[in-house]
């Protein structure tokens, strides 16, 4: 059997300190729940890229969109390259997301993709609104 000496503990100045909740009752961890997307919503938005959603599922996404206040594209995994899929399968959801993205500076990329898409009934509906 081979025995070795335990390595010495390193002392780092920038080391993260662990806060023990049980020792200090005055401390509380604050969590911003405004950016939380439920697993059900993530599943629905992934399906929205692939296939048209039922009215009930669309309503669930609309309700969740109303709760979100920033960075919707990042949370839903919407990139400019995925926008045509969303427009073709679920134009009403894409309209709502684009309206929310208008508050963001990255909206020009999404508009460029939207303008350069093949013209279909769904893309015309999104552009019209």
Secondary structure, 3 states (H helix, E strand, C coil): CCCCCCCCCCCCCCCCCCCCCCCCCCCCCCCCHHHCCCHHHHHHHHHHHHCCCCHHHHHHHHHHHHHCCCCHHHHHCCCCCCHHHHHHHCHHHHHHHHHHHCCCCCHHHHHHHHHCCCCCHHHHHHHHC
